[in-house]
């Protein structure tokens, strides 16, 4: 049974528009679009090759994902040179790990980082650089697996060398080039408040449980995980949506 068939079986509303009621991408980028203004300069931190937008079959979701044309300028940075091929950026830079961002102080209005914070190895440096380039009143918007969730705990216990092997089994459609080592040092509420202290930032983050795609296309596992989602306290849900405004 394919992933699309399993998704439609558990979320029949997918037939009306192509997405489920718990779609994490629509939840995340819908809120970003609510914050985005035409004159803003946006930094995509960890922009990659733009594959999720390129390969998304749902037109409505693609429209929410694309920021270029709705902002004054979209700048992408990544440690992977593949960012230079990303067609959804106005400007792209390859950066070294723990290097300064090639941007002036207080030069961007919004920072978007999708599934990157879990890979950060030096949160002190990253937080300092994001703070430096963000203007007062600007937003940091990030999506990351939550350290305190069952997913975060399980992934943290699993050695990085096994991640790609497990993902090949559970998500056979995911490309090896899109699998990176995880660090889990900037994806909990306490870590965020430590590195972006409330005296300088307004915190509006929250946890979310989207479709359990990480268990693969095994329908009985979806039944089990949907029950787990229903019983899981909100702070322990799988994905952390980070929305932090600089004072």
Secondary structure, DSSP 8 states (H G I E B T S, - for coil): --HHHHHHHH-GGGGTTS--TT-HHHHHHHHHHHH--TT-EEEEET-TT-HHHHT---HHHHHHH--BTTBSEEEEEESSGGGGG-TT-SEEEE--TT---SS-TT-EEEEEEES-GGG-S-HHHHHHHHHHHEEEEEEEEEEEE-TTSHHHHHHHHS-HHHHHHHHHHH-TTS-GGG------SS-SHHHHHHHS-TTTEEE--EEE----GGG-S-HHHHHHHHHHHHHS-GGG-SEEEEEEEE-
